[in-house]
Amino acid sequence: MLRVAVALFSLVATVLVLVVPALAAIQVPLRTVTANPNINVKNEEWDLDKLPDPNATDHLVFETVHSLLQHWPNTRMRNGHSIVPGRIPKGTLLYHGTARNELPPGPEWVATDPEHSYLFCRSLPGYVQQGCWHLTLITTRSLKIVYFDGSSAAKLPYGTMDTQDLLVWSRSGRHDPFNDRQRIQDLCKWGGNFDVDGFVRMEMDFEVMLCDFTSGVSVVSFSNIVGRRNTLMTPADLNSFEVLHAGSWHNHFPGETRVQLDLAGLISFYDTQLAPSLIDIRADQERWDHRVQNISSEDVLAAKSRLESTLLRPEGLSSGIDWRTLIQVIIDRYAGRLELTRYLLNLSVTDPGEILDLAKKTQIQLRIMLTPYLLFSATPTDKSDLNWTIPIFKLCATTHTYSMDSDLDTMTVSEKLLLQALRGTTQEICRVVTRMWAAGVCAGIDPSLNTKDTPDIAEVTHLWGTWTEDLDRLMAWLDWNVWIRCNPGCGPEEMCYLPTWPAGFPRPRRGPSPPNTDRPQPERLTGFDFRTMVTERLAEEMRPIVKPGPDDWIRPQPKCIRRIDPYEF
């Protein structure tokens, strides 16, 4: 028995000798962050008083990427700045309304919702009314697409079509917005070099410029259905409303889910390294007015070259980071809390006791946003010096992207742009929130770090004004579309609506055609002529009884419209 015990002890000792060093060798120390109370020299990168560079675009890349394939933000900011490759999955239904019982012989438009395609389901003018033809297709394989963000199908001369015209004609802003037949033909010709099946755009709803109706799709049904009237309708009718209603299904995240984008191949004209010529053009402009019309020819060539390289890149060649979800996490984390904090600061109070009470409630909201980053070792050391908060600021700003430097070798150029956008945006959020919170600590209104027995009401009142200024500046800089809504909210017979082309928009002036004027012109009443005729007629049909002013379509604001008769936009 003793021999067995000795042998067993010897075996266990041998195992421990072999295993324990091995375990120690593979242990990775956890990240530890402590505050140095003796910090007295500011690192410029973590300066709580440093405002963002006026030419910085991190927040613009962040918000445009968050808004991709969402109807609401791309209706509000119509001039797109992104071109993104993607896929339409196998098994997706697409719809096409027409006057003839014939499959389109070449490139044509399909809708993602039948309410949209039904607008084009009409009889030919002058013919006996025999209904119209509505085609339903299903994808038989994954379709390779290119997506243009913004209201890229809106026939306007103000920048909505800039990116697609730059891609296909190397210039923008000089073409007839209604010349979509040549636009789709030239886009599909270019895309054929990269096996692109179509291009995704948005107007009242999302559409696909499908290059070939015999490749990657099959017919589910091609039905002769009751069509719309061929004569002019009243300015706001059932069908016109329902396509706007269908578009609203995709207003917010996750947006139009039947299109799946490859953010590792994103082309953004807010990328200052890709398109430096636009920096000075954007200077002092409001975001509403941003467009890519006057970009340099060198930058156009660089953007096209990068997109073409992206389309030739093998699938899956990226870091694998889910950028879309990561950006949404930041939105979810801060959007509602920043909005609630602004609400508190906008309350009108004059009584000293009420001011102090609201200030304490605001301080609590600031603390809530920073709770995961409030290091135990970070405590105030000097009333006039906020350097003790730098470790908190830095931890807040870097947590979501801390480990990503190790993935840089596997990231595409587009992913590095996304990483910078995330870092720049979260750093400014954390700078402002940390600065506001620290000021509240110094004023003696923090529930956990109370530096005063009795706060000075004059100091708190001054702090209130500083807080309001800081938060207003931050939220204007971020300009997140999730904050844009009807206020007060709409009733049960209404929905919240942003003015959407073509309802109430001025008729665009006809512009010149692009080069290659020797191109054969389509025969009258071919697919192009019929679609253009219908599109122009829709623009007339959807003009409201009361025409809006310029701000309604250049700087659209939300309003409630009726969901049931009588309709009015």
ZAZAGU-982798 format. One record per residue (C-alpha): residue in three letters; residue number from 1; x, y, z. Coordinates in steps of 0.2 Angstrom, whole numbers. Layout:
// ZAZAGU-982798
    r    k      x      y      z
  ala  NUM      X      Y      Z
...
***
This chain:
// ZAZAGU-982798
    r    k      x      y      z
  met    1      0      0      0
  leu    2     14     12      4
  arg    3     23      8    -12
  val    4      7     12    -22
  ala    5      5     29    -12
  val    6     23     34    -16
  ala    7     21     29    -34
  leu    8      5     39    -35
  phe    9     13     54    -27
  ser   10     28     53    -39
  leu   11     17     53    -54
  val   12      7     68    -48
  ala   13     23     78    -44
  thr   14     29     74    -62
  val   15     13     80    -70
  leu   16     14     96    -60
  val   17     32     99    -65
  leu   18     27     97    -83
  val   19     10    106    -84
  val   20     12    121    -73
  pro   21     26    129    -82
  ala   22     17    126    -98
  leu   23      1    134    -92
  ala   24     11    149    -86
  ala   25     19    150   -103
  ile   26      2    152   -112
  gln   27     -6    164    -99
  val   28     -9    182   -106
  pro   29    -10    196    -93
  leu   30    -27    205    -93
  arg   31    -27    224    -98
  thr   32    -25    235    -82
  val   33    -28    253    -83
  thr   34    -24    264    -68
  ala   35    -24    283    -66
  asn   36     -9    293    -62
  pro   37    -14    307    -51
  asn   38      3    316    -54
  ile   39     -1    319    -73
  asn   40      2    337    -76
  val   41      7    337    -95
  lys   42     -7    335   -107
  asn   43     -5    323   -122
  glu   44    -13    333   -136
  glu   45    -22    317   -142
  trp   46    -31    317   -126
  asp   47    -34    335   -123
  leu   48    -51    338   -116
  asp   49    -52    355   -123
  lys   50    -47    351   -141
  leu   51    -61    352   -153
  pro   52    -61    341   -169
  asp   53    -52    347   -185
  pro   54    -65    357   -195
  asn   55    -60    346   -210
  ala   56    -61    330   -201
  thr   57    -74    317   -209
  asp   58    -73    303   -196
  his   59    -91    307   -190
  leu   60    -97    309   -208
  val   61    -90    292   -213
  phe   62    -97    285   -197
  glu   63   -115    291   -200
  thr   64   -116    288   -219
  val   65   -110    270   -216
  his   66   -123    268   -202
  ser   67   -136    275   -214
  leu   68   -133    263   -228
  leu   69   -149    255   -235
  gln   70   -160    265   -223
  his   71   -174    275   -231
  trp   72   -175    289   -218
  pro   73   -157    295   -218
  asn   74   -155    294   -236
  thr   75   -171    304   -239
  arg   76   -165    317   -227
  met   77   -147    318   -234
  arg   78   -150    315   -253
  asn   79   -133    317   -260
  gly   80   -124    301   -258
  his   81   -106    299   -255
  ser   82   -104    280   -254
  ile   83   -102    266   -267
  val   84   -103    249   -260
  pro   85   -102    232   -267
  gly   86   -114    219   -261
  arg   87   -126    204   -264
  ile   88   -144    200   -266
  pro   89   -147    183   -259
  lys   90   -154    168   -268
  gly   91   -172    166   -266
  thr   92   -176    185   -266
  leu   93   -192    191   -275
  leu   94   -190    206   -286
  tyr   95   -205    215   -296
  his   96   -207    224   -312
  gly   97   -222    233   -319
  thr   98   -225    236   -337
  ala   99   -238    238   -351
  arg  100   -233    223   -361
  asn  101   -233    204   -359
  glu  102   -214    203   -363
  leu  103   -199    201   -353
  pro  104   -187    215   -355
  pro  105   -174    211   -368
  gly  106   -160    221   -360
  pro  107   -157    231   -344
  glu  108   -172    237   -334
  trp  109   -178    241   -317
  val  110   -185    230   -304
  ala  111   -192    235   -287
  thr  112   -189    226   -270
  asp  113   -208    229   -265
  pro  114   -223    227   -277
  glu  115   -230    243   -271
  his  116   -216    252   -280
  ser  117   -217    242   -296
  tyr  118   -236    244   -297
  leu  119   -233    262   -300
  phe  120   -227    257   -317
  cys  121   -240    245   -321
  arg  122   -251    254   -334
  ser  123   -258    252   -351
  leu  124   -250    261   -366
  pro  125   -258    278   -370
  gly  126   -270    277   -384
  tyr  127   -273    259   -382
  val  128   -289    250   -375
  gln  129   -288    248   -357
  gln  130   -284    229   -354
  gly  131   -275    230   -337
  cys  132   -256    229   -336
  trp  133   -243    216   -333
  his  134   -234    213   -317
  leu  135   -219    202   -317
  thr  136   -213    193   -301
  leu  137   -195    186   -302
  ile  138   -185    176   -289
  thr  139   -166    176   -289
  thr  140   -159    158   -293
  arg  141   -142    163   -286
  ser  142   -133    177   -277
  leu  143   -133    192   -287
  lys  144   -118    203   -287
  ile  145   -123    222   -285
  val  146   -116    239   -283
  tyr  147   -126    251   -271
  phe  148   -126    270   -273
  asp  149   -132    278   -256
  gly  150   -142    294   -254
  ser  151   -158    296   -265
  ser  152   -148    290   -280
  ala  153   -164    287   -291
  ala  154   -172    304   -288
  lys  155   -172    313   -304
  leu  156   -164    329   -297
  pro  157   -150    341   -303
  tyr  158   -144    344   -285
  gly  159   -132    330   -283
  thr  160   -142    314   -280
  met  161   -135    306   -295
  asp  162   -117    312   -294
  thr  163   -108    296   -288
  gln  164   -116    285   -302
  asp  165   -113    298   -316
  leu  166    -95    299   -310
  leu  167    -93    280   -311
  val  168   -100    278   -328
  trp  169    -96    295   -336
  ser  170    -81    301   -325
  arg  171    -91    318   -322
  ser  172   -107    323   -314
  gly  173   -120    337   -313
  arg  174   -120    339   -332
  his  175   -133    326   -337
  asp  176   -152    325   -339
  pro  177   -158    317   -323
  phe  178   -171    308   -333
  asn  179   -159    300   -345
  asp  180   -159    284   -336
  arg  181   -159    273   -351
  gln  182   -142    278   -356
  arg  183   -137    278   -338
  ile  184   -142    260   -335
  gln  185   -135    254   -352
  asp  186   -118    262   -348
  leu  187   -118    256   -330
  cys  188   -122    238   -335
  lys  189   -109    239   -349
  trp  190    -95    244   -336
  gly  191   -102    232   -323
  gly  192   -101    217   -336
  asn  193    -82    218   -334
  phe  194    -83    213   -316
  asp  195    -98    201   -317
  val  196   -110    214   -309
  asp  197   -128    209   -311
  gly  198   -136    226   -306
  phe  199   -135    242   -296
  val  200   -146    247   -281
  arg  201   -153    264   -279
  met  202   -167    273   -269
  glu  203   -181    285   -272
  met  204   -198    282   -264
  asp  205   -192    264   -261
  phe  206   -177    254   -266
  glu  207   -175    248   -284
  val  208   -162    237   -293
  met  209   -156    241   -311
  leu  210   -155    223   -317
  cys  211   -144    221   -331
  asp  212   -150    204   -338
  phe  213   -167    196   -335
  thr  214   -161    179   -341
  ser  215   -146    177   -329
  gly  216   -148    173   -310
  val  217   -167    176   -310
  ser  218   -182    166   -315
  val  219   -201    170   -317
  val  220   -213    167   -303
  ser  221   -227    175   -311
  phe  222   -231    187   -325
  ser  223   -249    192   -322
  asn  224   -261    203   -331
  ile  225   -268    213   -317
  val  226   -280    228   -314
  gly  227   -269    243   -318
  arg  228   -268    261   -313
  arg  229   -278    274   -323
  asn  230   -268    281   -337
  thr  231   -275    299   -335
  leu  232   -268    311   -322
  met  233   -274    306   -304
  thr  234   -277    318   -290
  pro  235   -261    325   -282
  ala  236   -261    313   -268
  asp  237   -269    296   -270
  leu  238   -269    278   -263
  asn  239   -256    271   -274
  ser  240   -244    285   -272
  phe  241   -245    285   -254
  glu  242   -243    266   -253
  val  243   -226    266   -261
  leu  244   -220    279   -249
  his  245   -228    268   -235
  ala  246   -218    253   -242
  gly  247   -202    263   -242
  ser  248   -205    268   -224
  trp  249   -203    250   -219
  his  250   -185    252   -222
  asn  251   -183    269   -213
  his  252   -171    263   -199
  phe  253   -159    250   -194
  pro  254   -157    237   -201
  gly  255   -165    245   -217
  glu  256   -167    235   -233
  thr  257   -161    218   -228
  arg  258   -163    210   -245
  val  259   -147    218   -250
  gln  260   -132    213   -241
  leu  261   -117    225   -242
  asp  262    -98    221   -241
  leu  263    -92    235   -230
  ala  264    -74    229   -233
  gly  265    -76    236   -251
  leu  266    -84    253   -246
  ile  267    -79    268   -257
  ser  268    -82    284   -248
  phe  269    -80    301   -255
  tyr  270    -78    307   -237
  asp  271    -62    298   -237
  thr  272    -50    313   -237
  gln  273    -35    302   -243
  leu  274    -45    295   -258
  ala  275    -54    312   -263
  pro  276    -43    326   -256
  ser  277    -50    338   -269
  leu  278    -67    338   -260
  ile  279    -59    345   -243
  asp  280    -59    363   -249
  ile  281    -75    362   -258
  arg  282    -84    356   -242
  ala  283    -76    369   -232
  asp  284    -90    380   -223
  gln  285   -104    370   -231
  glu  286   -118    363   -222
  arg  287   -119    344   -224
  trp  288   -135    346   -234
  asp  289   -125    355   -248
  his  290   -111    342   -249
  arg  291   -109    334   -266
  val  292    -95    326   -276
  gln  293    -99    336   -292
  asn  294    -82    346   -293
  ile  295    -70    332   -288
  ser  296    -54    332   -297
  ser  297    -51    320   -312
  glu  298    -37    312   -302
  asp  299    -48    308   -288
  val  300    -61    301   -299
  leu  301    -49    289   -307
  ala  302    -42    284   -290
  ala  303    -60    280   -284
  lys  304    -64    270   -299
  ser  305    -48    260   -298
  arg  306    -51    256   -280
  leu  307    -69    250   -284
  glu  308    -63    240   -298
  ser  309    -50    232   -287
  thr  310    -63    228   -274
  leu  311    -75    220   -287
  leu  312    -60    209   -292
  arg  313    -56    204   -274
  pro  314    -59    186   -269
  glu  315    -74    185   -257
  gly  316    -70    184   -239
  leu  317    -53    193   -240
  ser  318    -55    204   -225
  ser  319    -53    205   -207
  gly  320    -70    198   -203
  ile  321    -75    212   -191
  asp  322    -93    215   -192
  trp  323    -92    234   -194
  arg  324   -111    237   -196
  thr  325   -115    229   -179
  leu  326   -100    238   -171
  ile  327   -106    255   -177
  gln  328   -124    251   -172
  val  329   -118    247   -154
  ile  330   -111    264   -153
  ile  331   -127    272   -159
  asp  332   -137    261   -147
  arg  333   -126    266   -132
  tyr  334   -126    284   -134
  ala  335   -140    291   -145
  gly  336   -154    289   -132
  arg  337   -144    295   -117
  leu  338   -137    310   -126
  glu  339   -155    315   -132
  leu  340   -161    313   -114
  thr  341   -147    323   -107
  arg  342   -151    337   -120
  tyr  343   -169    336   -114
  leu  344   -164    339    -96
  leu  345   -153    354   -101
  asn  346   -167    362   -112
  leu  347   -180    362    -98
  ser  348   -184    380    -93
  val  349   -181    383    -74
  thr  350   -176    398    -64
  asp  351   -179    393    -46
  pro  352   -161    389    -38
  gly  353   -168    373    -30
  glu  354   -175    367    -47
  ile  355   -158    371    -56
  leu  356   -148    361    -43
  asp  357   -160    346    -44
  leu  358   -159    346    -63
  ala  359   -140    348    -63
  lys  360   -139    333    -52
  lys  361   -150    323    -63
  thr  362   -140    328    -78
  gln  363   -124    323    -69
  ile  364   -131    306    -66
  gln  365   -135    303    -84
  leu  366   -117    308    -88
  arg  367   -110    296    -75
  ile  368   -121    282    -82
  met  369   -113    284    -99
  leu  370    -96    283    -91
  thr  371    -99    270    -78
  pro  372    -89    256    -87
  tyr  373    -74    267    -88
  leu  374    -74    276    -71
  leu  375    -58    269    -64
  phe  376    -57    268    -45
  ser  377    -40    276    -45
  ala  378    -46    291    -55
  thr  379    -50    305    -42
  pro  380    -50    324    -43
  thr  381    -33    332    -37
  asp  382    -35    350    -42
  lys  383    -51    360    -45
  ser  384    -44    369    -60
  asp  385    -35    353    -68
  leu  386    -45    339    -76
  asn  387    -30    329    -81
  trp  388    -35    316    -68
  thr  389    -49    311    -80
  ile  390    -38    307    -95
  pro  391    -37    289    -91
  ile  392    -56    288    -90
  phe  393    -58    298   -107
  lys  394    -45    286   -115
  leu  395    -53    270   -109
  cys  396    -70    276   -115
  ala  397    -63    281   -132
  thr  398    -53    266   -135
  thr  399    -63    251   -128
  his  400    -73    247   -143
  thr  401    -58    246   -155
  tyr  402    -44    242   -143
  ser  403    -38    226   -150
  met  404    -40    230   -168
  asp  405    -22    236   -172
  ser  406    -18    217   -172
  asp  407    -30    215   -187
  leu  408    -22    229   -197
  asp  409    -13    217   -208
  thr  410    -29    208   -213
  met  411    -39    224   -215
  thr  412    -43    231   -232
  val  413    -41    250   -236
  ser  414    -59    252   -233
  glu  415    -59    243   -216
  lys  416    -45    255   -210
  leu  417    -56    270   -215
  leu  418    -70    262   -205
  leu  419    -58    259   -190
  gln  420    -53    278   -191
  ala  421    -71    283   -192
  leu  422    -75    273   -176
  arg  423    -61    280   -167
  gly  424    -63    298   -172
  thr  425    -82    297   -168
  thr  426    -81    288   -151
  gln  427    -66    299   -146
  glu  428    -76    315   -148
  ile  429    -91    308   -139
  cys  430    -80    302   -124
  arg  431    -71    319   -124
  val  432    -87    329   -122
  val  433    -95    317   -110
  thr  434    -80    316    -99
  arg  435    -77    334    -99
  met  436    -95    338    -94
  trp  437    -95    324    -80
  ala  438    -78    331    -73
  ala  439    -85    348    -73
  gly  440   -100    342    -63
  val  441    -88    333    -51
  cys  442    -79    349    -48
  ala  443    -95    359    -45
  gly  444    -99    347    -31
  ile  445   -115    339    -39
  asp  446   -109    321    -42
  pro  447   -117    308    -31
  ser  448   -101    298    -28
  leu  449    -87    311    -30
  asn  450    -94    325    -20
  thr  451    -81    338    -18
  lys  452    -92    351     -9
  asp  453   -104    350      5
  thr  454   -115    364     -2
  pro  455   -113    367    -21
  asp  456   -112    386    -26
  ile  457   -129    389    -36
  ala  458   -120    403    -46
  glu  459   -107    390    -51
  val  460   -120    377    -55
  thr  461   -130    390    -66
  his  462   -114    394    -76
  leu  463   -110    375    -78
  trp  464   -128    373    -85
  gly  465   -124    385    -99
  thr  466   -107    377   -102
  trp  467   -115    360   -103
  thr  468   -128    365   -115
  glu  469   -116    373   -126
  asp  470   -105    357   -126
  leu  471   -119    345   -129
  asp  472   -127    355   -143
  arg  473   -110    356   -152
  leu  474   -107    338   -150
  met  475   -125    333   -156
  ala  476   -124    345   -171
  trp  477   -107    338   -176
  leu  478   -113    320   -175
  asp  479   -130    324   -183
  trp  480   -137    307   -181
  asn  481   -153    303   -191
  val  482   -160    293   -177
  trp  483   -163    310   -168
  ile  484   -174    316   -182
  arg  485   -192    312   -179
  cys  486   -210    320   -179
  asn  487   -212    329   -163
  pro  488   -226    328   -156
  gly  489   -228    310   -163
  cys  490   -241    306   -176
  gly  491   -258    299   -172
  pro  492   -264    281   -177
  glu  493   -271    287   -194
  glu  494   -254    295   -198
  met  495   -236    291   -201
  cys  496   -220    302   -200
  tyr  497   -214    307   -217
  leu  498   -199    317   -224
  pro  499   -203    325   -241
  thr  500   -198    312   -254
  trp  501   -195    314   -273
  pro  502   -206    317   -283
  ala  503   -219    323   -272
  gly  504   -219    342   -272
  phe  505   -202    344   -280
  pro  506   -198    357   -294
  arg  507   -197    350   -311
  pro  508   -178    348   -316
  arg  509   -172    357   -331
  arg  510   -166    346   -345
  gly  511   -148    344   -346
  pro  512   -136    338   -360
  ser  513   -133    320   -364
  pro  514   -116    313   -360
  pro  515   -103    309   -373
  asn  516   -106    297   -387
  thr  517   -120    306   -396
  asp  518   -119    294   -411
  arg  519   -126    281   -399
  pro  520   -142    274   -407
  gln  521   -158    282   -399
  pro  522   -171    270   -392
  glu  523   -187    268   -403
  arg  524   -202    278   -396
  leu  525   -212    268   -383
  thr  526   -198    256   -380
  gly  527   -195    251   -362
  phe  528   -185    267   -359
  asp  529   -198    279   -367
  phe  530   -213    270   -357
  arg  531   -203    271   -341
  thr  532   -198    289   -343
  met  533   -215    294   -348
  val  534   -222    285   -332
  thr  535   -209    293   -321
  glu  536   -212    311   -328
  arg  537   -231    308   -325
  leu  538   -228    302   -308
  ala  539   -219    318   -304
  glu  540   -234    327   -310
  glu  541   -246    316   -301
  met  542   -238    317   -284
  arg  543   -236    336   -283
  pro  544   -246    341   -268
  ile  545   -260    354   -268
  val  546   -249    366   -257
  lys  547   -232    366   -265
  pro  548   -218    366   -252
  gly  549   -204    379   -251
  pro  550   -186    376   -255
  asp  551   -182    370   -238
  asp  552   -194    356   -239
  trp  553   -184    348   -253
  ile  554   -167    354   -250
  arg  555   -167    353   -231
  pro  556   -182    341   -228
  gln  557   -190    341   -211
  pro  558   -202    328   -204
  lys  559   -220    330   -203
  cys  560   -235    319   -200
  ile  561   -246    313   -216
  arg  562   -262    303   -217
  arg  563   -261    284   -219
  ile  564   -279    284   -225
  asp  565   -291    294   -236
  pro  566   -290    309   -238
  tyr  567   -272    308   -242
  glu  568   -261    323   -242
  phe  569   -242    324   -242
***
